Amino acid sequence: SYELTQPPSVSVSPGQTASITCSGDKLGDKYACWYQQKPGQSPVLVIYQDSTRPSGIPERFSGSNSGNTATLTISGTQAMDEADYYCQAWDSSSVVFGGGTKLTVL
Amino acid sequence: EVQLLESGGGLVQPGGSLRLSCAASGFAFSTYAMIWVRQAPGKGLEWVSLISSNGGNTYYADSLKGRFTISRDNSKNTLFLQMNSLRAEDTAIYYCAKTTGNAFDVWGPGTMVTVSS
């Protein structure tokens, strides 16, 4: 079955740029999207179709996808961005989530 | 306001059954595919099942086939998940979500399912 691999944790200083990767076989041939989940809350879509931000998502969130890796980039990271982030893609008719990355802002 | 609200969770003994519901409002429910996703305590997101907009096509995670059944009633704007032969490892928060293209843009608050004797 298809797998998406994310680093368990990423740390960033406030105001700096955070990059979270998601790796999968030929992931660049698929659309990747990203979800943010804060403790006790439901996931929120922050990037879809590799690089598109839904309405209401700050411009500091951006995405890219090429080769075997999709990347979520948060520019000028703020304390409120501390959360778990999950990548997601489709493999045939199955939905696949990455294992999640805990972003710590310190 | 676009909204999803799950219900039907609770405590069930191993081997038991539960039927989850997801009530949709604020959008044309019958025109969107819908999914169920679960999250075990302290763990990541796991896709459970997907149903097409008219209910004609259903898909399941390989690990769940034969035990769970997804369905929908477009006349009542409601999504369902029938869960049978429940196991301890099915303990999780169950979320329903609405599709938008290849992603899921609206999520409910989730309903907790606990399988324990």
Interface residues (C-beta under 8 A of the other chain):
Chain A: S1 Y31 C33 Y35 Q37 S42 P43 V44 L45 Y48 Q49 P54 D84 Y86 Q88 A89 W90 S93 S94 V95 V96 F97 G98 G99 G100
Chain B: I35 V37 G44 L45 E46 W47 L50 Y59 A61 D62 Y95 A97 T100 G101 N102 A103 F104 D105 W107 G108 P109 G110
